[in-house]
Amino acid sequence: MHNNRISKLISILNKNYQEAWDTCCDHGKIGIEIFRKNRAKNIYFIDIVPSIIEKLRATLDYHFPNSTNKLNSQVLDASKIKVLNDGNIKLICICGVGGKETIEILKGIIENNDLSNVDFLLSPHYNLFEVRTYLIEEGFTSIDEQLIKDGKWFYEVLYVSKNGSNKICNVGSNLHSKSSEDYFKKVLNHYLLKSRYDDNYQHIYQAYLSKIFGQS
């Protein structure tokens, strides 16, 4: 994940947190950037692959020798994390994985935690419609959303919680502009091809067609 993309990703945050969880953390770049920008006092780096966490621990010890008590790393399935409900607001980041995996992680987190003081920063690679639909079904609301361009690639970013008043739209609310037209054409074509072989995708295609291109 490029540093430019990470900086844009973090810029959507509108508050500081007591703790932030960088799940499926890989190199830990999101959590490190959140810590460097003073957006959270304590960071928890989570990945299910032991070798990733081992390398990350060495990196954190080298670059942040005086902050090791604030930078925690753990080998763990992200869906099994448990957030302490102590009244302080927390942030959970699920970025850089597929939409279906994002949903599975969310299912576990929802089942295991009280989310009354938890915000989520989500940036799945695929299946954004399905992720948004799941969030709507689970009673999440939108804090903000962005479409980030990094080189020739676009990435949707969802900043959500269960405490807001802004409804989530399953095709996005404020992402459609002239500059994003090519991106959404690709999304539309993706679901058009899917719908030719599976009728279950037809309503997704129609939703994008209607919302973004004003057709039905």
N, C-alpha and C positions, 0 to 999 in steps of 0.2 A: 504494500500500500504506500503510495508516494506521499512525501511530506506535504506537498501542496494540497493534495486531497484531504489529508488529515487536518491541516489547519482550517480548511473550509468546513470540514465536518464539525470540528470543535466550536467554530464560530457561531453555530446555531444555539448553543447553550445560553440560557438567559439568567442563570443563577449559579452560585457556588454550592458545593456539596460537602457533606461530612465525609462521605466515602463514595468511590466510584468503582464499578466492577467492569473490567475489560475481559469479556468472555471470548473464547476461541481466539486468544490473544496473539498467537503466533509470535512475532518479534516484540509485542508489547507497545507498539508505536502510539496507539490511541491513548492508552493509560499514561504513558510517559508524557505525551503532549498535554493531557489534562492536568497532570501534576506540575509540569513546567509553567503552565498558564495559570496556576493557582486556582483551578476550578474545583479541586477536591483536596481535602487534607490527607486522606488515606486512599491508596489504590490497591485493589485486589486483582491480580492477573490470574486468569483461569484458562487452562487448556487441558485436554484429555491426553495429550501426548507427552510422556515423561521427558523425552529428549529436548522438546521445545522449552519446557519449564526449566530444565537444568541449564540450558544455554542462556535463558533469560535471567535467571538468578545471577549468573556470572556477570552479565552485562549490567544489571542493576547495581551489584556490589561495586563494580568498577567505576561507573559514572556517577553514582549517588551514594558514596561511602558513609555519608553523615545522615542519610535518610532511610536506611534499611528497615527501620521499625515502622515506617509509613508506606513502604512498598512491599506488599505481600504477594507471594506467588504460590500456586497450589495446583497439583494434578487432580483434575476433577471434571466430571461431566457437567457442562454448564447448566443443564436442566435441573441439577440437584443442588444448586447453590441456595443457601439460606441467609436471608438478610435480617439483621437484628432490628426489631421494631422498637427503637428507643426514642422516637419522636423527631429524630434528625432526618432530613430528607436525603435520599440516596439516589444514585444514578447507576443504571445497568446498561452497558453497551453491548449490542449484538450486531456486529458489522463484518462484512467481508465473507459471509457464508450465504448459501442458497436460501431462497424463501421458504422452502419446505423444512429445512433444518432450523431456520429461525422460528417457525411455528412450533416445532417439536420442543425447542428449548423454552419457548414461552409457556407452553403447556405445563412443563415441569415446574417452572418458577411460579406460575399462578397457583398451582396445586400446593406448593410448599411454603408460600409466603403471604403475609399481609402486605398488600401493595398500596396502602393508604398514603404512604410517604415515599413512594418510589416513582422516579421518572425513568423512561427508556429512550435510548438513542439507538435507532435501528437503521441499517443500510444494507439490505439484502441484495445479492447480485441478480436474482431472478424472482419471478412470481410475486411481484409487488401487489397485484390485484388480490391474490389469495391471502397475502399477509394482511393487507388492509381489511379485507372482509373478515378475517379472523379477529382482528383487533376490535372491529365494530361489534361483532357477536359477543365479545368478552367485556364490553362496556368501556373500552378505552376512548379517550378524547385526544384531540390534537393540540399540542402546544405550538408547534410550528412544523414546517416541512420545507425542504429545499431540493433543487435539482443541481447537482454539482457536475461541472465539466472538468475533466482532468485529461489533457491531451485530446484524443479523439473520442474518449469514452465519457458517458454520462452515468451518474449514480444518484438515485433517489434517496433522500434522507428523511426519516420520520422521527419526530421528537414528540413523544406521547406520554400520557399518564392516565390515571383514573379519576383525576381531580378537576379536570378542566370543563369548559362549556362549549368548546368548538368541536363540532361533529367531524368525524373522519369520512372523507369521500373515497370510495373504493378505487377511483381512477386518479385521485389527487385533486386538490382544490386550487392551488395557486402556482402550479408548475408549468402551465401551458402558455407559451409565448412564441414569438417568431423564431427565436434562437433555439428553442427546444423542439421545433416542428419535425426535424429529421429523426430525432430520438423517438418521438411518439409514433411516427410513421412506421418505424421498425417494430415497435411494440404492437401496433395494430396489425401489421403483416404477420407477426409471430402468431397472434391469436387467430388470424384468418386461416393460416395454414393448419393450426391445431383443430379449428372448427370443421374443417373439411373431412377430418377423420374421426372426430369425436364431437357429437352434438352438445356435450357438456360445456364446451368452450364458446358456443355461439353467443351466449348472453354476455360473456366478457368482451368479445369482439364488438358486440352492439353497444355496450356501455362506453367503450373508448371511442367508437365511431360517433356516438351521440354527444358525449361530453366535449371531446376535443375538436372534432371536425363538424359538429352541428348537423350531423346526418342521422337518419334512422332507417 
